[in-house]
Amino acid sequence: MLQRKVEGTHLYTLSWVDKGNVIATASYRGSTHSGTVAVGFQSAPTPFSVRQWISQFLADTDVTGFISFDFILDRGGTPWGIECNPRPSSGVHFIDEAWLGAAMMGEADQPAPIAPAGKRAQWSYSTVTEAYKHLFRFQLTDFVRCLRDLLVSRDAVWSWRDPLPFLLMTPLCWEFIWRSIRERMPIGDASQCDIAWHWFRSTETAEAEPMRQGDEREA
């Protein structure tokens, strides 16, 4: 296999698709990261080239539902797709909830209201964790960036009308938190170990290594 390194800026998208037709697309960029996972994000405009790329990708499909893409935009503005996820991503926070609910029921009859470029959202718990990490490592620039997200970004979970999801997030995520502590990995990566194999070795591989080493010594 051959790979080509593409230099440019990252852009993430979330689209709602109806039978292969792209109905709405929200784009965003990460502002704070926990490992490879964005825990703070900022809405961004969707370039025409990206809209065209997504439409062409889905044109010959009969897909209905959410689909997310990660892009690198090179210096000429050409989008290079580097990841596809058939599920919601953080872009869901930048599409009007009422419209999205109607679209999922097949009842949306108007263009989707997309948040204006620059609007911020975050997972506050993870942003606080990253802020402490940068503070203890004396990475002051990154620490200040995390503080900015904490102060100006809307939390993606908190609501005065329904506070329990926010309050219960930590106790219900104890498994991710323990894996993060035990294996010394960012909590964002720990939360995705069940869908991405490259963050950990399988138990079978770990158990087989001493046996292979013993066979080599005997030989």
C-alpha positions as CSV (number, residue, x, y, z in Angstrom):
1,M,0.0,0.0,0.0
2,L,1.1,3.5,-0.7
3,Q,0.2,6.6,1.3
4,R,0.6,10.3,0.5
5,K,1.0,12.9,3.3
6,V,-1.4,15.8,2.8
7,E,-0.5,19.1,4.5
8,G,-3.4,21.4,5.3
9,T,-6.2,22.2,7.8
10,H,-8.6,19.8,9.3
11,L,-12.4,20.1,8.9
12,Y,-15.0,17.8,10.3
13,T,-18.6,17.4,8.9
14,L,-21.9,15.8,9.9
15,S,-24.6,15.4,7.3
16,W,-28.2,14.2,7.4
17,V,-28.8,12.2,4.3
18,D,-32.1,11.0,2.8
19,K,-31.9,8.2,0.2
20,G,-28.4,9.4,-0.9
21,N,-29.4,13.0,-1.0
22,V,-27.5,15.3,1.4
23,I,-30.2,17.4,3.1
24,A,-28.0,19.3,5.7
25,T,-24.3,19.5,6.6
26,A,-22.7,21.1,9.6
27,S,-19.0,21.6,9.7
28,Y,-16.7,22.3,12.7
29,R,-13.1,22.2,13.9
30,G,-11.6,21.0,17.1
31,S,-10.5,23.7,19.6
32,T,-9.5,21.4,22.5
33,H,-8.4,17.8,22.1
34,S,-8.1,14.8,24.5
35,G,-5.6,12.7,22.6
36,T,-7.1,12.4,19.1
37,V,-10.7,13.3,20.2
38,A,-12.0,16.8,20.1
39,V,-13.7,17.7,23.4
40,G,-14.1,21.4,22.4
41,F,-15.3,22.3,19.0
42,Q,-16.2,25.4,16.9
43,S,-18.6,25.6,14.0
44,A,-17.1,26.5,10.6
45,P,-18.4,27.3,7.2
46,T,-18.7,24.4,4.7
47,P,-16.8,25.1,1.5
48,F,-18.5,24.3,-1.8
49,S,-15.8,21.8,-2.6
50,V,-16.6,19.9,0.5
51,R,-20.3,19.9,-0.2
52,Q,-19.6,18.7,-3.7
53,W,-17.3,15.9,-2.4
54,I,-19.9,14.6,0.1
55,S,-22.7,14.7,-2.5
56,Q,-20.6,12.8,-5.1
57,F,-19.6,10.2,-2.5
58,L,-23.2,9.5,-1.6
59,A,-24.8,10.0,-5.0
60,D,-25.0,6.3,-5.9
61,T,-26.1,5.1,-2.5
62,D,-29.5,4.7,-0.9
63,V,-28.3,5.8,2.5
64,T,-30.6,7.5,5.0
65,G,-29.3,8.7,8.3
66,F,-26.3,10.4,9.7
67,I,-22.8,10.3,8.1
68,S,-19.7,12.1,9.3
69,F,-16.5,12.8,7.4
70,D,-13.1,14.1,8.4
71,F,-11.2,16.1,5.8
72,I,-7.9,17.8,5.3
73,L,-8.1,20.8,3.1
74,D,-4.8,21.3,1.2
75,R,-3.3,24.7,0.3
76,G,-5.4,24.8,-2.8
77,G,-8.6,24.2,-1.0
78,T,-9.0,20.7,-2.3
79,P,-10.7,18.4,0.3
80,W,-9.1,15.0,1.0
81,G,-11.4,12.6,2.9
82,I,-9.5,10.8,5.6
83,E,-12.2,9.2,7.7
84,C,-15.9,8.2,7.3
85,N,-18.2,7.4,10.3
86,P,-21.8,6.3,9.7
87,R,-23.0,7.9,12.9
88,P,-23.6,11.3,14.6
89,S,-20.5,13.3,15.5
90,S,-20.0,16.6,17.4
91,G,-21.5,18.5,14.5
92,V,-24.9,17.4,15.8
93,H,-24.6,20.3,18.3
94,F,-24.6,22.8,15.4
95,I,-27.9,21.7,13.8
96,D,-31.2,22.9,15.1
97,E,-32.7,20.2,17.3
98,A,-36.3,20.7,16.3
99,W,-35.4,20.6,12.6
100,L,-33.3,17.5,13.1
101,G,-36.1,15.7,14.9
102,A,-38.5,16.5,12.1
103,A,-36.0,15.4,9.5
104,M,-35.6,12.0,11.2
105,M,-39.4,11.6,11.2
106,G,-39.5,12.6,7.5
107,E,-41.4,15.8,8.3
108,A,-38.8,18.5,7.6
109,D,-40.1,20.9,5.0
110,Q,-37.6,23.7,5.2
111,P,-33.8,24.2,5.0
112,A,-31.9,23.2,8.1
113,P,-30.9,26.0,10.5
114,I,-27.1,25.6,11.0
115,A,-25.3,27.4,13.7
116,P,-23.2,30.4,12.4
117,A,-19.5,30.0,12.0
118,G,-17.6,30.6,15.3
119,K,-20.2,29.1,17.7
120,R,-18.5,27.0,20.3
121,A,-19.5,23.8,22.2
122,Q,-17.6,21.5,24.6
123,W,-17.6,18.6,26.9
124,S,-16.8,20.5,30.1
125,Y,-15.5,17.6,32.1
126,S,-13.0,16.6,29.5
127,T,-12.0,20.3,28.9
128,V,-11.3,20.7,32.7
129,T,-9.2,17.5,32.6
130,E,-7.1,18.8,29.7
131,A,-6.7,22.2,31.5
132,Y,-5.3,20.5,34.6
133,K,-3.0,18.4,32.5
134,H,-1.5,21.4,30.7
135,L,-1.2,23.4,34.0
136,F,0.7,20.6,35.7
137,R,3.0,20.3,32.7
138,F,3.5,24.1,32.6
139,Q,2.1,24.2,29.1
140,L,0.6,27.7,29.7
141,T,-0.4,28.4,26.1
142,D,-2.5,25.2,25.9
143,F,-3.8,25.9,29.5
144,V,-5.1,29.3,28.5
145,R,-6.7,27.9,25.3
146,C,-8.6,25.3,27.5
147,L,-9.7,28.1,29.9
148,R,-11.1,30.0,26.9
149,D,-13.2,27.1,25.9
150,L,-14.5,26.6,29.4
151,L,-15.5,30.3,29.6
152,V,-17.0,30.9,26.2
153,S,-18.2,27.5,25.0
154,R,-21.7,26.0,25.7
155,D,-21.6,22.6,27.3
156,A,-23.1,20.0,25.0
157,V,-24.9,18.2,27.8
158,W,-25.9,20.6,30.5
159,S,-29.5,21.9,30.7
160,W,-31.3,23.5,33.6
161,R,-34.5,21.7,32.4
162,D,-32.7,18.3,32.6
163,P,-29.5,18.4,34.7
164,L,-29.2,14.7,35.4
165,P,-27.3,13.7,32.2
166,F,-24.6,16.2,33.1
167,L,-24.5,15.3,36.8
168,L,-24.4,11.5,36.1
169,M,-21.8,11.6,33.4
170,T,-18.8,11.0,35.7
171,P,-20.2,8.0,37.6
172,L,-21.6,6.4,34.5
173,C,-18.3,6.8,32.7
174,W,-16.2,5.2,35.5
175,E,-15.2,2.4,33.1
176,F,-13.6,4.9,30.6
177,I,-12.0,6.8,33.5
178,W,-10.5,3.7,35.0
179,R,-9.1,2.5,31.7
180,S,-7.6,6.0,31.1
181,I,-5.9,5.9,34.5
182,R,-4.8,2.2,34.3
183,E,-3.4,2.4,30.7
184,R,-2.3,6.0,30.8
185,M,-4.3,7.1,27.8
186,P,-6.4,10.2,27.2
187,I,-10.0,9.7,28.3
188,G,-11.2,10.6,24.8
189,D,-9.3,7.7,23.4
190,A,-10.3,5.4,26.2
191,S,-14.0,6.0,25.3
192,Q,-13.4,4.8,21.8
193,C,-11.5,1.6,22.4
194,D,-14.6,-0.5,21.5
195,I,-14.7,1.0,18.0
196,A,-11.0,1.6,17.2
197,W,-8.6,-1.4,17.6
198,H,-5.3,0.5,17.3
199,W,-5.4,2.0,20.8
200,F,-4.8,-1.3,22.5
201,R,-3.5,-4.8,22.0
202,S,-5.8,-7.8,22.2
203,T,-5.5,-10.1,25.3
204,E,-4.6,-12.9,23.0
205,T,-1.7,-11.0,21.5
206,A,-0.4,-10.0,24.9
207,E,-0.6,-13.6,26.2
208,A,1.0,-15.1,23.1
209,E,4.1,-12.9,23.3
210,P,5.8,-14.6,26.3
211,M,5.1,-18.0,24.7
212,R,6.7,-16.9,21.4
213,Q,9.7,-15.5,23.2
214,G,10.1,-18.8,25.1
215,D,10.0,-20.8,21.9
216,E,12.7,-18.6,20.4
217,R,15.0,-19.1,23.4
218,E,14.5,-22.9,23.2
219,A,15.3,-22.9,19.5
